[in-house]
Structure formats: structure tokens, C-alpha cells
Amino acid sequence: MNNLEQTLSIIKPDAVERNLDQEIKNIFLNNGFKIIKEKKIKLEKNEAEKFYKVHETKPFYNDLCEYLSSGPILVMILEKENAVLSNRELMGATNPKDAKEGTIRKKYGISIDKNSVHGSDSKENGKIEIDFFFKN
């Protein structure tokens, strides 16, 4: 039985600003992901606050929302077997300094805040996050 999953991926403002979106998309494609849908958007701060609501009690919440709404982002639905886990492994640790060699954050991340990509942390959150950006 195949375990085809979908997960949300965001190429964050720091990476879009540096024109890395195509390069990062190629990393996903070269690692067996299918990009089901994608769109480039600019979030308002209140939309970023809704998206990151799960973090609203954390000290970094406001900075995170400011940052995600600071410039265009590329949101994508990625599909692959075990997509959530595969994407998290490919992205690497939240802090690029701690990320393994060859991961997206090690290669492109600037800091713990500007770490170039976001990926859903569970199948459940993947569905919620996909609906957030792609609900018709």
C-alpha cells in the first residue's frame, strides 16, 4: 500500500528575495516530490498571524509574522510517499547552523528566523496549512 501524502511548503521571503525559488523547487523535484499546485503571494501581517496562530504564545510569534509578511512567498503543495517526513529531512533543522550538510536550510538559510523554507510538521497540520492557502 502506498503512503502518498501531501505537505505544504513555503519558500520564505529571504529566499524569494535572493531569487532562489527555482533552485529550491528543483531540489524538491530532484528528491522525488511532485509540485501539485504553487502560487506566489504576499501575505498581510494579519494573514501571517492566522497562519502561525499555533505559535501565538511563543516569544518569537510577532517577529515570525512580521517576517513572513515582509515580502513575496512561494507556497506549494508537495506530494510524495511520506511527504511530511521527507520534506522535513530535506529542509533540515530550523536553525541553519544545526542543519545537516546538503539540506535546504544549511545551503540557503541565513538565520533561525530567515531559514528560507517552511514545511508542515504533521499530516494533520499539512491539511490545515494546504487549506489555508489553497481553499477555493
C-alpha positions in Angstrom: 0.0 0.0 0.0 1.5 3.3 -0.9 1.7 6.1 1.6 1.2 9.1 -0.7 1.0 12.3 1.3 0.7 16.0 0.6 2.5 18.6 2.6 2.7 22.4 2.4 6.0 24.0 1.6 6.7 27.7 1.7 9.7 29.4 0.2 10.1 32.3 2.5 10.8 36.0 1.8 14.6 35.8 2.3 14.9 33.0 -0.4 12.4 34.6 -2.8 14.3 37.9 -2.5 17.5 36.2 -3.4 15.8 34.5 -6.5 16.3 31.0 -5.1 12.7 29.8 -5.7 13.5 27.9 -8.9 16.7 26.4 -7.3 14.7 25.2 -4.2 11.9 23.9 -6.4 14.4 21.8 -8.3 15.7 20.3 -5.0 12.2 19.1 -4.3 11.7 17.7 -7.8 15.2 16.0 -7.7 14.2 14.4 -4.4 11.0 12.8 -5.9 8.4 15.4 -4.9 5.7 16.4 -7.3 4.6 20.0 -7.1 0.8 19.7 -7.3 0.0 23.4 -7.0 2.0 26.6 -6.4 1.5 30.3 -6.2 3.5 33.4 -5.4 1.7 35.6 -2.9 2.3 38.4 -0.5 0.7 37.9 2.9 -0.7 40.7 5.0 0.5 40.6 8.6 -2.9 39.6 9.9 -2.9 36.6 7.5 0.5 35.6 8.7 -0.8 35.8 12.3 -3.7 33.5 11.3 -1.3 31.1 9.6 1.1 31.0 12.6 -1.7 31.0 15.2 -0.3 27.8 16.7 2.7 29.8 17.8 0.9 32.8 19.2 2.0 32.2 22.8 5.7 32.0 21.9 8.1 34.9 22.3 9.1 34.8 18.6 5.5 34.9 17.3 5.4 38.6 16.3 8.8 38.5 14.6 7.7 35.4 12.7 4.5 37.1 11.5 6.4 40.3 10.5 8.9 38.3 8.6 6.5 36.0 6.7 4.6 39.1 5.6 7.7 41.1 4.7 7.9 40.1 1.1 6.6 37.7 -1.5 6.5 34.0 -0.7 6.0 30.9 -2.9 3.5 28.4 -1.4 3.4 24.9 -2.8 1.6 21.6 -2.3 4.2 18.9 -2.4 3.3 15.2 -2.9 5.3 12.1 -2.4 5.3 9.0 -0.2 5.8 10.0 3.4 5.9 13.7 2.2 5.8 15.3 5.6 8.8 13.5 7.0 10.7 13.6 3.7 10.2 17.3 3.4 11.3 17.9 7.0 14.5 15.9 6.4 15.2 17.7 3.2 14.7 21.2 4.8 17.0 20.4 7.8 16.9 21.8 11.3 15.1 25.1 12.0 18.5 26.8 12.8 20.6 26.6 9.6 23.7 26.3 11.9 22.4 23.0 13.2 21.1 21.7 9.8 22.9 18.8 8.2 25.0 19.3 5.1 23.0 19.1 1.9 19.8 20.3 3.4 17.9 23.4 2.1 18.4 25.4 5.3 22.1 24.5 5.6 22.6 25.7 2.0 20.4 28.8 1.9 19.2 29.7 5.4 20.6 33.0 6.8 19.5 32.6 10.4 17.0 30.8 12.6 14.3 33.3 11.5 15.4 33.6 7.9 15.7 29.9 7.3 14.4 30.0 3.7 11.7 27.4 3.9 8.7 26.2 5.9 7.2 22.7 5.8 4.2 21.2 7.6 5.2 19.3 10.8 2.5 16.6 10.6 -0.1 15.2 8.2 -2.9 17.0 10.2 -1.1 20.4 10.0 -0.3 19.7 6.4 -4.0 19.5 5.6 -4.8 22.7 7.6 -2.0 24.6 6.0 -2.8 23.5 2.5 -6.4 24.6 3.1 -5.2 27.9 4.4 -3.5 28.8 1.1 -5.4 26.7 -1.5 -9.0 26.6 -0.3 -11.2 27.6 -3.2 
